[in-house]
Amino acid sequence: MHEVVFKSQLLKDGHLYCPKEYAIPKAEFKVIVSLPDEEVINSARPFGLCKGEFHVPDDFDAPLPENIVKEFEG
C-alpha cells in the first residue's frame, strides 16, 4: 500500500478536498484530525444548548402501539 500525507480542508458541501493527483479510482482515504492543545475541549457540553428549539410531547414515555412492538419483535 502506498501512503501519502496531505493537508485537506472541509468544503461547504461537507466533503473533504482532495488534490487532483490523489483522486484516483479505488483510493482509500483515512482522516486524521490534529488540533493544537489550546483547541482541545476537555469539558462536557453545556446543558440546554437547544432550549426552545423543540418540544417533547407529554406522551414521550408512553408505551408503543402494539403493531409497532410487533414490528420490532418479529
Phi and psi in radians as a Rosetta constraint file:
Dihedral C 1 N 2 CA 2 C 2 CIRCULARHARMONIC -1.643 0.35
Dihedral N 2 CA 2 C 2 N 3 CIRCULARHARMONIC 2.313 0.35
Dihedral C 2 N 3 CA 3 C 3 CIRCULARHARMONIC -2.055 0.35
Dihedral N 3 CA 3 C 3 N 4 CIRCULARHARMONIC 2.274 0.35
Dihedral C 3 N 4 CA 4 C 4 CIRCULARHARMONIC -2.263 0.35
Dihedral N 4 CA 4 C 4 N 5 CIRCULARHARMONIC 2.435 0.35
Dihedral C 4 N 5 CA 5 C 5 CIRCULARHARMONIC -1.997 0.35
Dihedral N 5 CA 5 C 5 N 6 CIRCULARHARMONIC 2.273 0.35
Dihedral C 5 N 6 CA 6 C 6 CIRCULARHARMONIC -2.579 0.35
Dihedral N 6 CA 6 C 6 N 7 CIRCULARHARMONIC 2.709 0.35
Dihedral C 6 N 7 CA 7 C 7 CIRCULARHARMONIC -1.472 0.35
Dihedral N 7 CA 7 C 7 N 8 CIRCULARHARMONIC 2.468 0.35
Dihedral C 7 N 8 CA 8 C 8 CIRCULARHARMONIC -2.235 0.35
Dihedral N 8 CA 8 C 8 N 9 CIRCULARHARMONIC 3.078 0.35
Dihedral C 8 N 9 CA 9 C 9 CIRCULARHARMONIC -2.476 0.35
Dihedral N 9 CA 9 C 9 N 10 CIRCULARHARMONIC 2.678 0.35
Dihedral C 9 N 10 CA 10 C 10 CIRCULARHARMONIC -1.455 0.35
Dihedral N 10 CA 10 C 10 N 11 CIRCULARHARMONIC 2.162 0.35
Dihedral C 10 N 11 CA 11 C 11 CIRCULARHARMONIC -1.453 0.35
Dihedral N 11 CA 11 C 11 N 12 CIRCULARHARMONIC 2.872 0.35
Dihedral C 11 N 12 CA 12 C 12 CIRCULARHARMONIC -1.044 0.35
Dihedral N 12 CA 12 C 12 N 13 CIRCULARHARMONIC -0.511 0.35
Dihedral C 12 N 13 CA 13 C 13 CIRCULARHARMONIC -1.466 0.35
Dihedral N 13 CA 13 C 13 N 14 CIRCULARHARMONIC 0.060 0.35
Dihedral C 13 N 14 CA 14 C 14 CIRCULARHARMONIC 1.634 0.35
Dihedral N 14 CA 14 C 14 N 15 CIRCULARHARMONIC -0.103 0.35
Dihedral C 14 N 15 CA 15 C 15 CIRCULARHARMONIC -1.524 0.35
Dihedral N 15 CA 15 C 15 N 16 CIRCULARHARMONIC 2.772 0.35
Dihedral C 15 N 16 CA 16 C 16 CIRCULARHARMONIC -1.585 0.35
Dihedral N 16 CA 16 C 16 N 17 CIRCULARHARMONIC 2.451 0.35
Dihedral C 16 N 17 CA 17 C 17 CIRCULARHARMONIC -1.252 0.35
Dihedral N 17 CA 17 C 17 N 18 CIRCULARHARMONIC 2.389 0.35
Dihedral C 17 N 18 CA 18 C 18 CIRCULARHARMONIC -2.248 0.35
Dihedral N 18 CA 18 C 18 N 19 CIRCULARHARMONIC 2.163 0.35
Dihedral C 18 N 19 CA 19 C 19 CIRCULARHARMONIC -1.004 0.35
Dihedral N 19 CA 19 C 19 N 20 CIRCULARHARMONIC 2.506 0.35
Dihedral C 19 N 20 CA 20 C 20 CIRCULARHARMONIC -0.961 0.35
Dihedral N 20 CA 20 C 20 N 21 CIRCULARHARMONIC -0.631 0.35
Dihedral C 20 N 21 CA 21 C 21 CIRCULARHARMONIC -1.167 0.35
Dihedral N 21 CA 21 C 21 N 22 CIRCULARHARMONIC -0.261 0.35
Dihedral C 21 N 22 CA 22 C 22 CIRCULARHARMONIC -1.863 0.35
Dihedral N 22 CA 22 C 22 N 23 CIRCULARHARMONIC -0.078 0.35
Dihedral C 22 N 23 CA 23 C 23 CIRCULARHARMONIC -1.457 0.35
Dihedral N 23 CA 23 C 23 N 24 CIRCULARHARMONIC 1.316 0.35
Dihedral C 23 N 24 CA 24 C 24 CIRCULARHARMONIC -2.000 0.35
Dihedral N 24 CA 24 C 24 N 25 CIRCULARHARMONIC 2.684 0.35
Dihedral C 24 N 25 CA 25 C 25 CIRCULARHARMONIC -1.015 0.35
Dihedral N 25 CA 25 C 25 N 26 CIRCULARHARMONIC 2.511 0.35
Dihedral C 25 N 26 CA 26 C 26 CIRCULARHARMONIC 1.091 0.35
Dihedral N 26 CA 26 C 26 N 27 CIRCULARHARMONIC 0.364 0.35
Dihedral C 26 N 27 CA 27 C 27 CIRCULARHARMONIC -1.282 0.35
Dihedral N 27 CA 27 C 27 N 28 CIRCULARHARMONIC 2.472 0.35
Dihedral C 27 N 28 CA 28 C 28 CIRCULARHARMONIC -1.948 0.35
Dihedral N 28 CA 28 C 28 N 29 CIRCULARHARMONIC 2.193 0.35
Dihedral C 28 N 29 CA 29 C 29 CIRCULARHARMONIC -1.957 0.35
Dihedral N 29 CA 29 C 29 N 30 CIRCULARHARMONIC 2.378 0.35
Dihedral C 29 N 30 CA 30 C 30 CIRCULARHARMONIC -2.102 0.35
Dihedral N 30 CA 30 C 30 N 31 CIRCULARHARMONIC 2.263 0.35
Dihedral C 30 N 31 CA 31 C 31 CIRCULARHARMONIC -1.679 0.35
Dihedral N 31 CA 31 C 31 N 32 CIRCULARHARMONIC 2.227 0.35
Dihedral C 31 N 32 CA 32 C 32 CIRCULARHARMONIC -2.082 0.35
Dihedral N 32 CA 32 C 32 N 33 CIRCULARHARMONIC 2.137 0.35
Dihedral C 32 N 33 CA 33 C 33 CIRCULARHARMONIC -1.842 0.35
Dihedral N 33 CA 33 C 33 N 34 CIRCULARHARMONIC 2.263 0.35
Dihedral C 33 N 34 CA 34 C 34 CIRCULARHARMONIC -2.239 0.35
Dihedral N 34 CA 34 C 34 N 35 CIRCULARHARMONIC 2.339 0.35
Dihedral C 34 N 35 CA 35 C 35 CIRCULARHARMONIC -2.096 0.35
Dihedral N 35 CA 35 C 35 N 36 CIRCULARHARMONIC 2.533 0.35
Dihedral C 35 N 36 CA 36 C 36 CIRCULARHARMONIC -1.066 0.35
Dihedral N 36 CA 36 C 36 N 37 CIRCULARHARMONIC 2.593 0.35
Dihedral C 36 N 37 CA 37 C 37 CIRCULARHARMONIC -0.882 0.35
Dihedral N 37 CA 37 C 37 N 38 CIRCULARHARMONIC -0.624 0.35
Dihedral C 37 N 38 CA 38 C 38 CIRCULARHARMONIC -1.249 0.35
Dihedral N 38 CA 38 C 38 N 39 CIRCULARHARMONIC -0.251 0.35
Dihedral C 38 N 39 CA 39 C 39 CIRCULARHARMONIC -1.685 0.35
Dihedral N 39 CA 39 C 39 N 40 CIRCULARHARMONIC -0.098 0.35
Dihedral C 39 N 40 CA 40 C 40 CIRCULARHARMONIC -1.319 0.35
Dihedral N 40 CA 40 C 40 N 41 CIRCULARHARMONIC 2.255 0.35
Dihedral C 40 N 41 CA 41 C 41 CIRCULARHARMONIC -1.775 0.35
Dihedral N 41 CA 41 C 41 N 42 CIRCULARHARMONIC 2.103 0.35
Dihedral C 41 N 42 CA 42 C 42 CIRCULARHARMONIC -1.941 0.35
Dihedral N 42 CA 42 C 42 N 43 CIRCULARHARMONIC 0.228 0.35
Dihedral C 42 N 43 CA 43 C 43 CIRCULARHARMONIC -1.964 0.35
Dihedral N 43 CA 43 C 43 N 44 CIRCULARHARMONIC 2.829 0.35
Dihedral C 43 N 44 CA 44 C 44 CIRCULARHARMONIC -1.220 0.35
Dihedral N 44 CA 44 C 44 N 45 CIRCULARHARMONIC 2.703 0.35
Dihedral C 44 N 45 CA 45 C 45 CIRCULARHARMONIC -1.171 0.35
Dihedral N 45 CA 45 C 45 N 46 CIRCULARHARMONIC 2.516 0.35
Dihedral C 45 N 46 CA 46 C 46 CIRCULARHARMONIC -1.106 0.35
Dihedral N 46 CA 46 C 46 N 47 CIRCULARHARMONIC 2.551 0.35
Dihedral C 46 N 47 CA 47 C 47 CIRCULARHARMONIC -1.324 0.35
Dihedral N 47 CA 47 C 47 N 48 CIRCULARHARMONIC 2.425 0.35
Dihedral C 47 N 48 CA 48 C 48 CIRCULARHARMONIC 1.482 0.35
Dihedral N 48 CA 48 C 48 N 49 CIRCULARHARMONIC 0.456 0.35
Dihedral C 48 N 49 CA 49 C 49 CIRCULARHARMONIC -1.088 0.35
Dihedral N 49 CA 49 C 49 N 50 CIRCULARHARMONIC -0.535 0.35
Dihedral C 49 N 50 CA 50 C 50 CIRCULARHARMONIC -1.826 0.35
Dihedral N 50 CA 50 C 50 N 51 CIRCULARHARMONIC 0.301 0.35
Dihedral C 50 N 51 CA 51 C 51 CIRCULARHARMONIC -0.942 0.35
Dihedral N 51 CA 51 C 51 N 52 CIRCULARHARMONIC 2.228 0.35
Dihedral C 51 N 52 CA 52 C 52 CIRCULARHARMONIC 1.492 0.35
Dihedral N 52 CA 52 C 52 N 53 CIRCULARHARMONIC -0.078 0.35
Dihedral C 52 N 53 CA 53 C 53 CIRCULARHARMONIC -1.515 0.35
Dihedral N 53 CA 53 C 53 N 54 CIRCULARHARMONIC -0.340 0.35
Dihedral C 53 N 54 CA 54 C 54 CIRCULARHARMONIC -2.677 0.35
Dihedral N 54 CA 54 C 54 N 55 CIRCULARHARMONIC 2.884 0.35
Dihedral C 54 N 55 CA 55 C 55 CIRCULARHARMONIC -2.118 0.35
Dihedral N 55 CA 55 C 55 N 56 CIRCULARHARMONIC 2.270 0.35
Dihedral C 55 N 56 CA 56 C 56 CIRCULARHARMONIC -1.542 0.35
Dihedral N 56 CA 56 C 56 N 57 CIRCULARHARMONIC 2.101 0.35
Dihedral C 56 N 57 CA 57 C 57 CIRCULARHARMONIC -1.118 0.35
Dihedral N 57 CA 57 C 57 N 58 CIRCULARHARMONIC 2.678 0.35
Dihedral C 57 N 58 CA 58 C 58 CIRCULARHARMONIC -1.064 0.35
Dihedral N 58 CA 58 C 58 N 59 CIRCULARHARMONIC -0.535 0.35
Dihedral C 58 N 59 CA 59 C 59 CIRCULARHARMONIC -1.627 0.35
Dihedral N 59 CA 59 C 59 N 60 CIRCULARHARMONIC 0.405 0.35
Dihedral C 59 N 60 CA 60 C 60 CIRCULARHARMONIC -0.941 0.35
Dihedral N 60 CA 60 C 60 N 61 CIRCULARHARMONIC -0.720 0.35
Dihedral C 60 N 61 CA 61 C 61 CIRCULARHARMONIC -1.608 0.35
Dihedral N 61 CA 61 C 61 N 62 CIRCULARHARMONIC 0.113 0.35
Dihedral C 61 N 62 CA 62 C 62 CIRCULARHARMONIC -1.183 0.35
Dihedral N 62 CA 62 C 62 N 63 CIRCULARHARMONIC 2.613 0.35
Dihedral C 62 N 63 CA 63 C 63 CIRCULARHARMONIC -1.060 0.35
Dihedral N 63 CA 63 C 63 N 64 CIRCULARHARMONIC 2.605 0.35
Dihedral C 63 N 64 CA 64 C 64 CIRCULARHARMONIC -1.240 0.35
Dihedral N 64 CA 64 C 64 N 65 CIRCULARHARMONIC 2.666 0.35
Dihedral C 64 N 65 CA 65 C 65 CIRCULARHARMONIC -1.066 0.35
Dihedral N 65 CA 65 C 65 N 66 CIRCULARHARMONIC 2.621 0.35
Dihedral C 65 N 66 CA 66 C 66 CIRCULARHARMONIC -0.989 0.35
Dihedral N 66 CA 66 C 66 N 67 CIRCULARHARMONIC -0.691 0.35
Dihedral C 66 N 67 CA 67 C 67 CIRCULARHARMONIC -1.120 0.35
Dihedral N 67 CA 67 C 67 N 68 CIRCULARHARMONIC -0.574 0.35
Dihedral C 67 N 68 CA 68 C 68 CIRCULARHARMONIC -1.297 0.35
Dihedral N 68 CA 68 C 68 N 69 CIRCULARHARMONIC -0.684 0.35
Dihedral C 68 N 69 CA 69 C 69 CIRCULARHARMONIC -1.030 0.35
Dihedral N 69 CA 69 C 69 N 70 CIRCULARHARMONIC -0.740 0.35
Dihedral C 69 N 70 CA 70 C 70 CIRCULARHARMONIC -1.093 0.35
Dihedral N 70 CA 70 C 70 N 71 CIRCULARHARMONIC -0.630 0.35
Dihedral C 70 N 71 CA 71 C 71 CIRCULARHARMONIC -1.069 0.35
Dihedral N 71 CA 71 C 71 N 72 CIRCULARHARMONIC -0.690 0.35
Dihedral C 71 N 72 CA 72 C 72 CIRCULARHARMONIC -1.281 0.35
Dihedral N 72 CA 72 C 72 N 73 CIRCULARHARMONIC -0.678 0.35
Dihedral C 72 N 73 CA 73 C 73 CIRCULARHARMONIC -1.505 0.35
Dihedral N 73 CA 73 C 73 N 74 CIRCULARHARMONIC -0.203 0.35
